[in-house]
Amino acid sequence: MNPQDERREHYKVSRRIPTRWRDNDVYHHINNVIYYEFFDTVINGYLMEAGGLDFSSGESVGFAVETHCQFLKPISFPEEADACLRVGRLGNSSVRYEIGIFKVGDEAPAAVGYFVHVFVDRLTRQPVRISGRLREAMEDLLV
């Protein structure tokens, strides 16, 4: 799908994220690296709440192995952003999260992107099957 054709309704969950004064860059809009913080916030917030992710002592951890963001229009402090989430692909040990970043009230995104996580054993760093509540939470977002 063309990124300009994306709409809020194409995503399954969202999280409101306030911007901060320091998020603006010299061009008076949110700096590009902050969008990846938005991605992390919506993904990990959802996984902790819906999937029981225990990032500090769980048996497995998700490593980001690929990321992408396409910027479509700027957001500036003090605007708030809605980070919207879905799962585009779910494998045995990997998942591709797809994210849309929207200005509050807008139906068209300010940015779209994705994160690919591979889940590995915390100690051995070898890929492991995504299972249990975590997998169920991901399946709920699968499109």
N, CA, C and O atoms as a GROMACS GRO file, in nm:
protein
  572
    1MET      N    1   0.084  -0.118   0.000
    1MET     CA    2   0.000   0.000   0.000
    1MET      C    3   0.089   0.125   0.000
    1MET      O    4   0.194   0.127   0.064
    2ASN      N    5   0.046   0.224  -0.070
    2ASN     CA    6   0.114   0.353  -0.076
    2ASN      C    7   0.105   0.420   0.062
    2ASN      O    8  -0.005   0.429   0.118
    3PRO      N    9   0.218   0.469   0.118
    3PRO     CA   10   0.212   0.531   0.251
    3PRO      C   11   0.111   0.646   0.262
    3PRO      O   12   0.051   0.665   0.367
    4GLN      N   13   0.091   0.720   0.154
    4GLN     CA   14  -0.006   0.830   0.157
    4GLN      C   15  -0.150   0.779   0.165
    4GLN      O   16  -0.240   0.855   0.199
    5ASP      N   17  -0.171   0.651   0.134
    5ASP     CA   18  -0.305   0.592   0.141
    5ASP      C   19  -0.338   0.533   0.279
    5ASP      O   20  -0.451   0.493   0.304
    6GLU      N   21  -0.238   0.528   0.368
    6GLU     CA   22  -0.261   0.473   0.501
    6GLU      C   23  -0.358   0.563   0.578
    6GLU      O   24  -0.359   0.685   0.560
    7ARG      N   25  -0.439   0.502   0.663
    7ARG     CA   26  -0.533   0.573   0.749
    7ARG      C   27  -0.534   0.506   0.887
    7ARG      O   28  -0.493   0.391   0.902
    8ARG      N   29  -0.581   0.580   0.985
    8ARG     CA   30  -0.587   0.527   1.122
    8ARG      C   31  -0.658   0.393   1.128
    8ARG      O   32  -0.615   0.303   1.200
    9GLU      N   33  -0.763   0.380   1.053
    9GLU     CA   34  -0.845   0.258   1.059
    9GLU      C   35  -0.770   0.133   1.015
    9GLU      O   36  -0.817   0.022   1.038
   10HIS      N   37  -0.653   0.148   0.953
   10HIS     CA   38  -0.573   0.034   0.908
   10HIS      C   39  -0.491  -0.028   1.023
   10HIS      O   40  -0.425  -0.130   1.004
   11TYR      N   41  -0.497   0.035   1.140
   11TYR     CA   42  -0.418  -0.010   1.255
   11TYR      C   43  -0.511  -0.059   1.365
   11TYR      O   44  -0.626  -0.015   1.374
   12LYS      N   45  -0.461  -0.149   1.447
   12LYS     CA   46  -0.545  -0.215   1.547
   12LYS      C   47  -0.544  -0.146   1.684
   12LYS      O   48  -0.646  -0.146   1.753
   13VAL      N   49  -0.432  -0.087   1.725
   13VAL     CA   50  -0.423  -0.018   1.854
   13VAL      C   51  -0.347   0.112   1.837
   13VAL      O   52  -0.274   0.132   1.740
   14SER      N   53  -0.366   0.202   1.934
   14SER     CA   54  -0.289   0.326   1.930
   14SER      C   55  -0.255   0.371   2.070
   14SER      O   56  -0.318   0.331   2.168
   15ARG      N   57  -0.153   0.455   2.077
   15ARG     CA   58  -0.107   0.510   2.205
   15ARG      C   59  -0.078   0.658   2.182
   15ARG      O   60  -0.004   0.694   2.091
   16ARG      N   61  -0.137   0.743   2.266
   16ARG     CA   62  -0.114   0.888   2.259
   16ARG      C   63   0.022   0.918   2.323
   16ARG      O   64   0.053   0.871   2.433
   17ILE      N   65   0.103   0.996   2.252
   17ILE     CA   66   0.237   1.030   2.300
   17ILE      C   67   0.253   1.182   2.295
   17ILE      O   68   0.244   1.241   2.187
   18PRO      N   69   0.278   1.246   2.409
   18PRO     CA   70   0.304   1.390   2.407
   18PRO      C   71   0.444   1.416   2.352
   18PRO      O   72   0.537   1.338   2.375
   19THR      N   73   0.459   1.525   2.280
   19THR     CA   74   0.593   1.565   2.239
   19THR      C   75   0.651   1.656   2.347
   19THR      O   76   0.578   1.707   2.432
   20ARG      N   77   0.781   1.674   2.342
   20ARG     CA   78   0.851   1.756   2.440
   20ARG      C   79   0.925   1.868   2.368
   20ARG      O   80   0.955   1.857   2.249
   21TRP      N   81   0.952   1.974   2.440
   21TRP     CA   82   1.026   2.087   2.384
   21TRP      C   83   1.155   2.040   2.319
   21TRP      O   84   1.190   2.084   2.209
   22ARG      N   85   1.227   1.951   2.385
   22ARG     CA   86   1.356   1.905   2.336
   22ARG      C   87   1.345   1.817   2.211
   22ARG      O   88   1.446   1.792   2.144
   23ASP      N   89   1.225   1.768   2.179
   23ASP     CA   90   1.206   1.685   2.060
   23ASP      C   91   1.220   1.764   1.930
   23ASP      O   92   1.255   1.708   1.826
   24ASN      N   93   1.193   1.896   1.936
   24ASN     CA   94   1.205   1.980   1.817
   24ASN      C   95   1.352   1.995   1.779
   24ASN      O   96   1.439   2.003   1.866
   25ASP      N   97   1.377   1.999   1.650
   25ASP     CA   98   1.513   2.025   1.604
   25ASP      C   99   1.524   2.170   1.557
   25ASP      O  100   1.433   2.250   1.579
   26VAL      N  101   1.633   2.205   1.494
   26VAL     CA  102   1.655   2.344   1.453
   26VAL      C  103   1.555   2.389   1.346
   26VAL      O  104   1.542   2.509   1.321
   27TYR      N  105   1.486   2.295   1.284
   27TYR     CA  106   1.385   2.328   1.182
   27TYR      C  107   1.246   2.341   1.241
   27TYR      O  108   1.148   2.358   1.168
   28HIS      N  109   1.237   2.332   1.374
   28HIS     CA  110   1.112   2.350   1.449
   28HIS      C  111   1.009   2.241   1.424
   28HIS      O  112   0.889   2.265   1.427
   29HIS      N  113   1.058   2.120   1.399
   29HIS     CA  114   0.970   2.004   1.396
   29HIS      C  115   1.040   1.888   1.468
   29HIS      O  116   1.160   1.893   1.493
   30ILE      N  117   0.963   1.785   1.499
   30ILE     CA  118   1.017   1.671   1.573
   30ILE      C  119   1.129   1.607   1.491
   30ILE      O  120   1.111   1.575   1.374
   31ASN      N  121   1.244   1.589   1.554
   31ASN     CA  122   1.359   1.531   1.488
   31ASN      C  123   1.333   1.386   1.449
   31ASN      O  124   1.259   1.315   1.517
   32ASN      N  125   1.394   1.344   1.341
   32ASN     CA  126   1.368   1.210   1.286
   32ASN      C  127   1.394   1.098   1.386
   32ASN      O  128   1.320   1.000   1.386
   33VAL      N  129   1.495   1.107   1.470
   33VAL     CA  130   1.524   0.997   1.563
   33VAL      C  131   1.415   0.978   1.668
   33VAL      O  132   1.400   0.869   1.723
   34ILE      N  133   1.338   1.082   1.695
   34ILE     CA  134   1.231   1.073   1.795
   34ILE      C  135   1.120   0.979   1.747
   34ILE      O  136   1.054   0.915   1.828
   35TYR      N  137   1.100   0.971   1.616
   35TYR     CA  138   0.997   0.882   1.563
   35TYR      C  139   1.026   0.737   1.602
   35TYR      O  140   0.934   0.660   1.629
   36TYR      N  141   1.154   0.700   1.605
   36TYR     CA  142   1.189   0.564   1.648
   36TYR      C  143   1.158   0.544   1.796
   36TYR      O  144   1.126   0.432   1.837
   37GLU      N  145   1.169   0.649   1.876
   37GLU     CA  146   1.126   0.639   2.016
   37GLU      C  147   0.974   0.618   2.023
   37GLU      O  148   0.926   0.542   2.107
   38PHE      N  149   0.899   0.684   1.936
   38PHE     CA  150   0.755   0.662   1.929
   38PHE      C  151   0.727   0.515   1.894
   38PHE      O  152   0.639   0.453   1.954
   39PHE      N  153   0.802   0.461   1.797
   39PHE     CA  154   0.784   0.320   1.757
   39PHE      C  155   0.807   0.229   1.878
   39PHE      O  156   0.724   0.143   1.909
   40ASP      N  157   0.919   0.249   1.946
   40ASP     CA  158   0.951   0.168   2.064
   40ASP      C  159   0.842   0.179   2.170
   40ASP      O  160   0.805   0.079   2.232
   41THR      N  161   0.791   0.298   2.191
   41THR     CA  162   0.690   0.322   2.294
   41THR      C  163   0.562   0.245   2.265
   41THR      O  164   0.508   0.179   2.354
   42VAL      N  165   0.511   0.253   2.143
   42VAL     CA  166   0.386   0.185   2.112
   42VAL      C  167   0.404   0.033   2.110
   42VAL      O  168   0.318  -0.040   2.157
   43ILE      N  169   0.516  -0.015   2.055
   43ILE     CA  170   0.539  -0.160   2.048
   43ILE      C  171   0.556  -0.218   2.188
   43ILE      O  172   0.482  -0.309   2.226
   44ASN      N  173   0.652  -0.167   2.263
   44ASN     CA  174   0.682  -0.226   2.393
   44ASN      C  175   0.572  -0.202   2.496
   44ASN      O  176   0.547  -0.287   2.581
   45GLY      N  177   0.505  -0.087   2.488
   45GLY     CA  178   0.391  -0.064   2.576
   45GLY      C  179   0.283  -0.168   2.553
   45GLY      O  180   0.228  -0.224   2.648
   46TYR      N  181   0.252  -0.192   2.426
   46TYR     CA  182   0.150  -0.293   2.393
   46TYR      C  183   0.194  -0.432   2.439
   46TYR      O  184   0.115  -0.505   2.499
   47LEU      N  185   0.320  -0.469   2.410
   47LEU     CA  186   0.366  -0.604   2.446
   47LEU      C  187   0.367  -0.626   2.597
   47LEU      O  188   0.337  -0.736   2.643
   48MET      N  189   0.401  -0.523   2.674
   48MET     CA  190   0.400  -0.538   2.820
   48MET      C  191   0.257  -0.551   2.871
   48MET      O  192   0.229  -0.634   2.958
   49GLU      N  193   0.166  -0.468   2.818
   49GLU     CA  194   0.027  -0.468   2.867
   49GLU      C  195  -0.051  -0.590   2.818
   49GLU      O  196  -0.116  -0.657   2.898
   50ALA      N  197  -0.044  -0.620   2.690
   50ALA     CA  198  -0.127  -0.727   2.633
   50ALA      C  199  -0.057  -0.862   2.630
   50ALA      O  200  -0.122  -0.966   2.636
   51GLY      N  201   0.075  -0.861   2.620
   51GLY     CA  202   0.148  -0.986   2.603
   51GLY      C  203   0.230  -1.031   2.721
   51GLY      O  204   0.291  -1.138   2.718
   52GLY      N  205   0.232  -0.950   2.827
   52GLY     CA  206   0.308  -0.988   2.944
   52GLY      C  207   0.459  -0.984   2.925
   52GLY      O  208   0.532  -1.054   2.995
   53LEU      N  209   0.507  -0.904   2.831
   53LEU     CA  210   0.650  -0.894   2.808
   53LEU      C  211   0.722  -0.851   2.935
   53LEU      O  212   0.686  -0.751   2.997
   54ASP      N  213   0.822  -0.927   2.972
   54ASP     CA  214   0.907  -0.895   3.087
   54ASP      C  215   1.046  -0.865   3.033
   54ASP      O  216   1.130  -0.955   3.020
   55PHE      N  217   1.070  -0.739   3.000
   55PHE     CA  218   1.195  -0.702   2.934
   55PHE      C  219   1.316  -0.710   3.027
   55PHE      O  220   1.429  -0.718   2.980
   56SER      N  221   1.293  -0.710   3.158
   56SER     CA  222   1.407  -0.710   3.249
   56SER      C  223   1.452  -0.850   3.292
   56SER      O  224   1.570  -0.870   3.321
   57SER      N  225   1.359  -0.947   3.296
   57SER     CA  226   1.401  -1.080   3.341
   57SER      C  227   1.332  -1.195   3.268
   57SER      O  228   1.343  -1.310   3.311
   58GLY      N  229   1.261  -1.166   3.160
   58GLY     CA  230   1.198  -1.274   3.084
   58GLY      C  231   1.301  -1.363   3.018
   58GLY      O  232   1.417  -1.324   3.003
   59GLU      N  233   1.259  -1.483   2.978
   59GLU     CA  234   1.351  -1.579   2.916
   59GLU      C  235   1.397  -1.534   2.778
   59GLU      O  236   1.507  -1.570   2.734
   60SER      N  237   1.313  -1.456   2.708
   60SER     CA  238   1.351  -1.412   2.573
   60SER      C  239   1.343  -1.260   2.564
   60SER      O  240   1.273  -1.194   2.641
   61VAL      N  241   1.416  -1.208   2.467
   61VAL     CA  242   1.416  -1.065   2.439
   61VAL      C  243   1.405  -1.046   2.288
   61VAL      O  244   1.449  -1.129   2.210
   62GLY      N  245   1.344  -0.933   2.249
   62GLY     CA  246   1.331  -0.902   2.108
   62GLY      C  247   1.440  -0.806   2.064
   62GLY      O  248   1.453  -0.697   2.120
   63PHE      N  249   1.519  -0.847   1.966
   63PHE     CA  250   1.623  -0.761   1.909
   63PHE      C  251   1.572  -0.698   1.780
   63PHE      O  252   1.518  -0.768   1.694
   64ALA      N  253   1.588  -0.568   1.768
   64ALA     CA  254   1.553  -0.500   1.643
   64ALA      C  255   1.661  -0.533   1.540
   64ALA      O  256   1.778  -0.504   1.560
   65VAL      N  257   1.619  -0.595   1.429
   65VAL     CA  258   1.715  -0.632   1.324
   65VAL      C  259   1.695  -0.551   1.196
   65VAL      O  260   1.782  -0.551   1.109
   66GLU      N  261   1.581  -0.482   1.187
   66GLU     CA  262   1.555  -0.398   1.070
   66GLU      C  263   1.453  -0.292   1.108
   66GLU      O  264   1.354  -0.321   1.176
   67THR      N  265   1.477  -0.170   1.064
   67THR     CA  266   1.383  -0.061   1.090
   67THR      C  267   1.372   0.026   0.966
   67THR      O  268   1.462   0.030   0.882
   68HIS      N  269   1.260   0.097   0.958
   68HIS     CA  270   1.238   0.189   0.846
   68HIS      C  271   1.136   0.293   0.889
   68HIS      O  272   1.042   0.262   0.963
   69CYS      N  273   1.154   0.416   0.843
   69CYS     CA  274   1.055   0.521   0.867
   69CYS      C  275   1.050   0.612   0.745
   69CYS      O  276   1.153   0.655   0.694
   70GLN      N  277   0.929   0.639   0.700
   70GLN     CA  278   0.908   0.734   0.590
   70GLN      C  279   0.829   0.852   0.646
   70GLN      O  280   0.721   0.835   0.701
   71PHE      N  281   0.886   0.971   0.630
   71PHE     CA  282   0.826   1.093   0.684
   71PHE      C  283   0.739   1.159   0.579
   71PHE      O  284   0.782   1.180   0.465
   72LEU      N  285   0.616   1.192   0.617
   72LEU     CA  286   0.520   1.246   0.522
   72LEU      C  287   0.483   1.391   0.549
   72LEU      O  288   0.461   1.468   0.456
   73LYS      N  289   0.476   1.428   0.677
   73LYS     CA  290   0.452   1.568   0.714
   73LYS      C  291   0.502   1.589   0.856
   73LYS      O  292   0.504   1.495   0.935
   74PRO      N  293   0.542   1.711   0.889
   74PRO     CA  294   0.603   1.733   1.020
   74PRO      C  295   0.504   1.739   1.136
   74PRO      O  296   0.386   1.773   1.119
   75ILE      N  297   0.555   1.705   1.252
   75ILE     CA  298   0.488   1.725   1.379
   75ILE      C  299   0.581   1.815   1.460
   75ILE      O  300   0.703   1.800   1.453
   76SER      N  301   0.524   1.906   1.537
   76SER     CA  302   0.605   1.998   1.618
   76SER      C  303   0.553   2.003   1.761
   76SER      O  304   0.433   1.987   1.786
   77PHE      N  305   0.644   2.026   1.855
   77PHE     CA  306   0.603   2.054   1.992
   77PHE      C  307   0.522   2.183   1.991
   77PHE      O  308   0.565   2.279   1.926
   78PRO      N  309   0.408   2.190   2.058
   78PRO     CA  310   0.357   2.103   2.163
   78PRO      C  311   0.250   2.004   2.115
   78PRO      O  312   0.170   1.958   2.196
   79GLU      N  313   0.247   1.972   1.986
   79GLU     CA  314   0.147   1.877   1.937
   79GLU      C  315   0.167   1.740   2.002
   79GLU      O  316   0.277   1.706   2.046
   80GLU      N  317   0.059   1.664   2.007
   80GLU     CA  318   0.067   1.525   2.051
   80GLU      C  319   0.058   1.436   1.929
   80GLU      O  320   0.004   1.475   1.826
   81ALA      N  321   0.112   1.316   1.943
   81ALA     CA  322   0.110   1.219   1.834
   81ALA      C  323   0.036   1.094   1.880
   81ALA      O  324   0.041   1.057   1.997
   82ASP      N  325  -0.033   1.030   1.787
   82ASP     CA  326  -0.089   0.898   1.810
   82ASP      C  327  -0.004   0.799   1.734
   82ASP      O  328   0.006   0.805   1.611
   83ALA      N  329   0.057   0.706   1.807
   83ALA     CA  330   0.136   0.600   1.746
   83ALA      C  331   0.043   0.480   1.732
   83ALA      O  332  -0.006   0.426   1.832
   84CYS      N  333   0.018   0.439   1.608
   84CYS     CA  334  -0.077   0.332   1.579
   84CYS      C  335  -0.001   0.208   1.533
   84CYS      O  336   0.099   0.220   1.463
   85LEU      N  337  -0.049   0.091   1.572
   85LEU     CA  338   0.028  -0.033   1.556
   85LEU      C  339  -0.056  -0.146   1.498
   85LEU      O  340  -0.175  -0.160   1.526
   86ARG      N  341   0.012  -0.224   1.416
   86ARG     CA  342  -0.042  -0.351   1.366
   86ARG      C  343   0.077  -0.445   1.344
   86ARG      O  344   0.192  -0.401   1.349
   87VAL      N  345   0.049  -0.571   1.321
   87VAL     CA  346   0.152  -0.668   1.286
   87VAL      C  347   0.130  -0.709   1.141
   87VAL      O  348   0.022  -0.756   1.105
   88GLY      N  349   0.232  -0.690   1.059
   88GLY     CA  350   0.223  -0.725   0.918
   88GLY      C  351   0.264  -0.868   0.889
   88GLY      O  352   0.215  -0.928   0.793
   89ARG      N  353   0.355  -0.923   0.970
   89ARG     CA  354   0.401  -1.060   0.951
   89ARG      C  355   0.446  -1.116   1.085
   89ARG      O  356   0.513  -1.049   1.163
   90LEU      N  357   0.408  -1.240   1.110
   90LEU     CA  358   0.446  -1.308   1.233
   90LEU      C  359   0.502  -1.445   1.196
   90LEU      O  360   0.430  -1.531   1.145
   91GLY      N  361   0.632  -1.463   1.222
   91GLY     CA  362   0.697  -1.591   1.197
   91GLY      C  363   0.714  -1.668   1.326
   91GLY      O  364   0.648  -1.639   1.426
   92ASN      N  365   0.803  -1.766   1.325
   92ASN     CA  366   0.829  -1.844   1.446
   92ASN      C  367   0.902  -1.763   1.552
   92ASN      O  368   0.864  -1.762   1.668
   93SER      N  369   1.009  -1.693   1.510
   93SER     CA  370   1.089  -1.617   1.606
   93SER      C  371   1.094  -1.468   1.573
   93SER      O  372   1.152  -1.390   1.647
   94SER      N  373   1.033  -1.430   1.462
   94SER     CA  374   1.039  -1.289   1.422
   94SER      C  375   0.900  -1.232   1.399
   94SER      O  376   0.803  -1.303   1.373
   95VAL      N  377   0.894  -1.100   1.409
   95VAL     CA  378   0.768  -1.027   1.388
   95VAL      C  379   0.800  -0.894   1.322
   95VAL      O  380   0.900  -0.829   1.354
   96ARG      N  381   0.714  -0.855   1.230
   96ARG     CA  382   0.725  -0.723   1.167
   96ARG      C  383   0.607  -0.639   1.216
   96ARG      O  384   0.492  -0.664   1.181
   97TYR      N  385   0.640  -0.538   1.298
   97TYR     CA  386   0.540  -0.443   1.345
   97TYR      C  387   0.534  -0.330   1.243
   97TYR      O  388   0.638  -0.285   1.193
   98GLU      N  389   0.414  -0.285   1.213
   98GLU     CA  390   0.396  -0.171   1.123
   98GLU      C  391   0.331  -0.059   1.202
   98GLU      O  392   0.233  -0.080   1.274
   99ILE      N  393   0.388   0.060   1.188
   99ILE     CA  394   0.348   0.172   1.272
   99ILE      C  395   0.310   0.291   1.186
   99ILE      O  396   0.375   0.321   1.087
  100GLY      N  397   0.204   0.359   1.226
  100GLY     CA  398   0.168   0.488   1.167
  100GLY      C  399   0.171   0.592   1.277
  100GLY      O  400   0.116   0.570   1.385
  101ILE      N  401   0.234   0.704   1.250
  101ILE     CA  402   0.237   0.815   1.344
  101ILE      C  403   0.145   0.923   1.290
  101ILE      O  404   0.162   0.970   1.178
  102PHE      N  405   0.046   0.962   1.372
  102PHE     CA  406  -0.056   1.057   1.329
  102PHE      C  407  -0.059   1.177   1.423
  102PHE      O  408  -0.044   1.162   1.544
  103LYS      N  409  -0.079   1.296   1.366
  103LYS     CA  410  -0.113   1.410   1.450
  103LYS      C  411  -0.251   1.384   1.507
  103LYS      O  412  -0.336   1.324   1.440
  104VAL      N  413  -0.274   1.426   1.629
  104VAL     CA  414  -0.406   1.407   1.691
  104VAL      C  415  -0.511   1.473   1.602
  104VAL      O  416  -0.500   1.590   1.565
  105GLY      N  417  -0.613   1.396   1.568
  105GLY     CA  418  -0.723   1.447   1.485
  105GLY      C  419  -0.705   1.424   1.336
  105GLY      O  420  -0.802   1.437   1.260
  106ASP      N  421  -0.585   1.390   1.291
  106ASP     CA  422  -0.561   1.365   1.148
  106ASP      C  423  -0.589   1.219   1.114
  106ASP      O  424  -0.560   1.130   1.193
  107GLU      N  425  -0.644   1.196   0.999
  107GLU     CA  426  -0.666   1.060   0.951
  107GLU      C  427  -0.550   1.010   0.866
  107GLU      O  428  -0.529   0.889   0.855
  108ALA      N  429  -0.475   1.101   0.806
  108ALA     CA  430  -0.359   1.065   0.725
  108ALA      C  431  -0.233   1.072   0.812
  108ALA      O  432  -0.223   1.161   0.897
  109PRO      N  433  -0.138   0.982   0.793
  109PRO     CA  434  -0.022   0.978   0.881
  109PRO      C  435   0.080   1.088   0.854
  109PRO      O  436   0.092   1.140   0.743
  110ALA      N  437   0.153   1.121   0.959
  110ALA     CA  438   0.269   1.210   0.947
  110ALA      C  439   0.392   1.128   0.912
  110ALA      O  440   0.486   1.178   0.850
  111ALA      N  441   0.392   1.000   0.951
  111ALA     CA  442   0.502   0.908   0.920
  111ALA      C  443   0.449   0.765   0.927
  111ALA      O  444   0.355   0.736   1.000
  112VAL      N  445   0.511   0.679   0.850
  112VAL     CA  446   0.482   0.535   0.857
  112VAL      C  447   0.614   0.461   0.860
  112VAL      O  448   0.715   0.508   0.806
  113GLY      N  449   0.613   0.345   0.923
  113GLY     CA  450   0.737   0.269   0.929
  113GLY      C  451   0.715   0.130   0.981
  113GLY      O  452   0.602   0.085   1.002
  114TYR      N  453   0.827   0.061   1.002
  114TYR     CA  454   0.819  -0.074   1.057
  114TYR      C  455   0.943  -0.106   1.139
  114TYR      O  456   1.048  -0.043   1.124
  115PHE      N  457   0.928  -0.203   1.226
  115PHE     CA  458   1.036  -0.260   1.306
  115PHE      C  459   1.026  -0.411   1.288
  115PHE      O  460   0.916  -0.466   1.292
  116VAL      N  461   1.137  -0.478   1.268
  116VAL     CA  462   1.140  -0.624   1.271
  116VAL      C  463   1.218  -0.664   1.396
  116VAL      O  464   1.333  -0.625   1.414
  117HIS      N  465   1.153  -0.743   1.480
  117HIS     CA  466   1.218  -0.799   1.599
  117HIS      C  467   1.239  -0.948   1.578
  117HIS      O  468   1.151  -1.016   1.526
  118VAL      N  469   1.354  -0.997   1.618
  118VAL     CA  470   1.379  -1.140   1.630
  118VAL      C  471   1.392  -1.169   1.779
  118VAL      O  472   1.471  -1.105   1.848
  119PHE      N  473   1.314  -1.264   1.827
  119PHE     CA  474   1.318  -1.299   1.967
  119PHE      C  475   1.424  -1.406   1.988
  119PHE      O  476   1.429  -1.507   1.918
  120VAL      N  477   1.508  -1.381   2.088
  120VAL     CA  478   1.620  -1.470   2.118
  120VAL      C  479   1.620  -1.504   2.266
  120VAL      O  480   1.563  -1.432   2.348
  121ASP      N  481   1.684  -1.615   2.298
  121ASP     CA  482   1.704  -1.652   2.437
  121ASP      C  483   1.792  -1.547   2.503
  121ASP      O  484   1.896  -1.509   2.448
  122ARG      N  485   1.751  -1.501   2.620
  122ARG     CA  486   1.823  -1.394   2.690
  122ARG      C  487   1.971  -1.430   2.710
  122ARG      O  488   2.057  -1.343   2.699
  123LEU      N  489   2.002  -1.556   2.741
  123LEU     CA  490   2.139  -1.595   2.773
  123LEU      C  491   2.220  -1.638   2.650
  123LEU      O  492   2.334  -1.594   2.633
  124THR      N  493   2.161  -1.723   2.566
  124THR     CA  494   2.238  -1.777   2.453
  124THR      C  495   2.235  -1.688   2.330
  124THR      O  496   2.319  -1.701   2.241
  125ARG      N  497   2.136  -1.597   2.324
  125ARG     CA  498   2.116  -1.509   2.208
  125ARG      C  499   2.079  -1.586   2.081
  125ARG      O  500   2.095  -1.535   1.970
  126GLN      N  501   2.030  -1.707   2.097
  126GLN     CA  502   1.984  -1.788   1.985
  126GLN      C  503   1.834  -1.765   1.966
  126GLN      O  504   1.761  -1.752   2.064
  127PRO      N  505   1.787  -1.761   1.838
  127PRO     CA  506   1.644  -1.740   1.813
  127PRO      C  507   1.557  -1.843   1.885
  127PRO      O  508   1.592  -1.961   1.894
  128VAL      N  509   1.443  -1.796   1.936
  128VAL     CA  510   1.346  -1.884   2.003
  128VAL      C  511   1.208  -1.857   1.946
  128VAL      O  512   1.180  -1.750   1.893
  129ARG      N  513   1.122  -1.956   1.959
  129ARG     CA  514   0.984  -1.942   1.913
  129ARG      C  515   0.910  -1.842   2.002
  129ARG      O  516   0.920  -1.847   2.125
  130ILE      N  517   0.836  -1.752   1.938
  130ILE     CA  518   0.747  -1.661   2.010
  130ILE      C  519   0.626  -1.743   2.051
  130ILE      O  520   0.562  -1.805   1.966
  131SER      N  521   0.593  -1.745   2.180
  131SER     CA  522   0.484  -1.832   2.225
  131SER      C  523   0.404  -1.766   2.337
  131SER      O  524   0.435  -1.656   2.381
  132GLY      N  525   0.301  -1.836   2.379
  132GLY     CA  526   0.221  -1.794   2.493
  132GLY      C  527   0.147  -1.663   2.470
  132GLY      O  528   0.106  -1.631   2.359
  133ARG      N  529   0.132  -1.588   2.579
  133ARG     CA  530   0.058  -1.460   2.576
  133ARG      C  531   0.120  -1.362   2.476
  133ARG      O  532   0.050  -1.285   2.411
  134LEU      N  533   0.252  -1.365   2.466
  134LEU     CA  534   0.320  -1.273   2.375
  134LEU      C  535   0.277  -1.300   2.231
  134LEU      O  536   0.246  -1.206   2.158
  135ARG      N  537   0.275  -1.425   2.192
  135ARG     CA  538   0.232  -1.460   2.056
  135ARG      C  539   0.084  -1.425   2.035
  135ARG      O  540   0.047  -1.373   1.930
  136GLU      N  541   0.001  -1.453   2.134
  136GLU     CA  542  -0.141  -1.421   2.124
  136GLU      C  543  -0.162  -1.271   2.104
  136GLU      O  544  -0.245  -1.230   2.023
  137ALA      N  545  -0.086  -1.190   2.177
  137ALA     CA  546  -0.098  -1.044   2.163
  137ALA      C  547  -0.058  -1.001   2.023
  137ALA      O  548  -0.121  -0.912   1.965
  138MET      N  549   0.045  -1.062   1.968
  138MET     CA  550   0.087  -1.030   1.830
  138MET      C  551  -0.017  -1.075   1.729
  138MET      O  552  -0.048  -1.003   1.634
  139GLU      N  553  -0.071  -1.195   1.750
  139GLU     CA  554  -0.174  -1.246   1.659
  139GLU      C  555  -0.296  -1.155   1.656
  139GLU      O  556  -0.360  -1.140   1.552
  140ASP      N  557  -0.329  -1.094   1.770
  140ASP     CA  558  -0.442  -1.002   1.776
  140ASP      C  559  -0.423  -0.879   1.685
  140ASP      O  560  -0.520  -0.817   1.644
  141LEU      N  561  -0.298  -0.846   1.654
  141LEU     CA  562  -0.269  -0.729   1.570
  141LEU      C  563  -0.240  -0.764   1.426
  141LEU      O  564  -0.218  -0.675   1.343
  142LEU      N  565  -0.239  -0.893   1.395
  142LEU     CA  566  -0.205  -0.938   1.261
  142LEU      C  567  -0.308  -0.895   1.158
  142LEU      O  568  -0.428  -0.911   1.178
  143VAL      N  569  -0.259  -0.839   1.047
  143VAL     CA  570  -0.348  -0.797   0.938
  143VAL      C  571  -0.329  -0.884   0.816
  143VAL      O  572  -0.395  -0.864   0.714
   0.00000   0.00000   0.00000
